[in-house]
Structures are given as C-alpha cells and as structure tokens.
Amino acid sequence: MSPLPPVPALERAFEVVAELGALEDHGMTRVGHRRIIPVTGGTITGEFKGVILAGGADWQTVRADGSIEIDGRYSARSHDGELLYIRARGVRSGDPAVLESLLRGDDVAPDDYYFRAALTLESATRPEFESAMYVASYIREAHRVRYVAYRVT
C-alpha cells in the first residue's frame, strides 16, 4: 500500500489590522457589481512586524446572493525597511441581513458570517513566505478589517 500524503495543519503566522477608506461603489460592470475599498494603513504583528502602506485596496465583486468575492492587494514595510506584498483572495458570505449590517458598519459577531481568504505573499528578503501557503480568518469592523494568517503545513 502506498503511503498517504501528510495531513495539513495550521500554524499561526501573523495578524493584520488594515485600516480602510470609504467604500467606492462602481455599480454593475461587465464582471458584476464592483466595489473598491481603499487600504489606508494598518499594522502587521507576528512573524512579520511592520506597517501597512497606504495605496492598496480590496477590489470586491458582489454576487447575486449578496456575498462578496474578496481580492485584496496591499504592501507592508517592516521597521527595518523590508517590504512584503500580500494578495488576499476569498469570500465573505452570510445571511443577507447580516451582510447589510456589515455594510452599514454595525458591530456584528464574527460567528454570524463567513469571511476567509487564501493569501499569497511576496518578499525579496523573506523567501520562506514565498514557499508556503497561507489562509486567513477575518473580522470586519466599521473602518477596518482584522485577520489572523495561518501557514498551511
């Protein structure tokens, strides 16, 4: 009998707090209902410590059921100048009333909706970030998102 592949596990890698600007609603486009949320700053702690740089954004597509396809792209700089590029592709879904509450900026318990993403990391100085897969579990707040990123072992 052939050996089975290893069972993946999750190792906590870092936490992100991303500050967000005002939602830009582009309306219905050829790919669907497009919304863009600027990333204006924030912090990263854990295996990478630094600040989120302004200039990134989350390019969202709102599905017919109200759930959202996430496509976040932004950079961070460590205190000693290292740069890290993060791309987050995922989904936020839940009961339509809960999703509307989140859109209004209401406080909603994280267990009341689903918000997960797969992360791709790029770093010229930290090759270990590029040789692993990461997933994240998010909390949406009125003017920021918080998440914990886990390395898939």
N, C-alpha and C positions, 0 to 999 in steps of 0.2 A: 504494500500500500504506500502511495506517495505521501510525503509529509504535507500537512495543512499549512497554508500561509499564516503568518503571525496575525493575531487579533489586534487591531488598532486600539490604542488608548489615547487619552488626552492629558497633556501636561500644560499647566497654566504657564503662559509665556509673558504676557504684558497686559496692561489696562490702558484704555484710551478714554479721554474725555474730550470730545470735539465740540467746540462752540460753533453755533450755526447762525447765519444771517437769515433775512426774511425770505420766505418761500417765493419763488418766481414761477407763476403758473403760466405755461406756454399754451395751454389748451390742447385740443385734438390736433395731432400732427400725423404724418403718414405712418408712424410707428405706434401711435396711440396717444393717450393723454400724458403729456410731458410736463414734469415739474423739475425745477432745479433749485437745490438748496445750497447756498454758498457755505463753505467751511471757512470760518474767520479766525480760528486759533484753537488752542487747547493744550493738553499735556499727554505724555506717554510715560508710564512708570513700569518697572519690571526689568526684563532683560534688555530693553532699550529705554533709556531715560532721556526725555527732551521735550520740546515744544512742537505743537502742530503749527505749520506755517499757513498763513492766510493765502488764498488763491485756489484752493481745491474746491470740490463740490460733490454733491450727490445728484447724479442725473437719474431721476426716477421715471418709471413708466407705471401709470396707474392702470391696473387691469379692470375689466368689466365688473368684477365682483368687489372692487374697492381695495383689493390687496395691492401691494406695491412691489415692483421689481427694483431692487437697490443696485446702483452702480456708482459707488463712491470712489473718488480718486483724490489723494492729497499726499503731502510730504511732511516730514518731521525733521528737525535738526536737534542733535544731541548737544549737550553743554560744551563738548569739545569739538564741535563742528561736523560730526558725521551726519550724513543725510540718509533718510530712509523713505522710500516711496511705498505707499500702501494702496492697494486696489481691493475694494470690498464688493463682492457680487453676492446678492442674497435676496431675501423676501421678508416683507412684513405683512402679516395677514391676521385676520381675526373677525369677530362679529362686526358688521358694518357700523353699529352704534359706537363700538369701542374705537374703531378706526377714525370715526368722525370726532370723537373726544380727543384723540391724539392730535388730529389736525388743528383743533382749536387751541391746543396747548394745555389741556386739562391734565391733572395728575391721574395716571392710570396704572394700576398694579401690573408689573411686568408679566405676571402669570396669566393676565387676561388677554394677551395677544402673543403672536409668534413673531420673533424678529431675530433672524440668524443670517450669517453670511460666511462665505469662503473667502479667505484673504490670500492675496499674492503679495509678497514682499520683494523689494529690490534694494540692494545695498552694495556699493563698491567696496566697502570696508568690512562688511559682516557677511561673508559667504554662507555661513550657517543658516541665515534667514532665507536664502535662496534655494537651499537644498531640502526644505521641509514644507509640509502642507500645514495650513492654519485654518481654524474655524473660530467664529466668534458668536457670542450671545449678547444681545443688546438690550438696553433700556432707552426709550425715547422720552425726553423731557421737553419742556416748552421751548427752550432755546439751545439745547444741546443733546447729543447722544453720548451714552456711556456704554462701553463694552469691555468684556474680558476676552482676550485672544488665547486660544489653546493650540499648541503644537500637536499634530496627529502623529503618534509614534508608530 
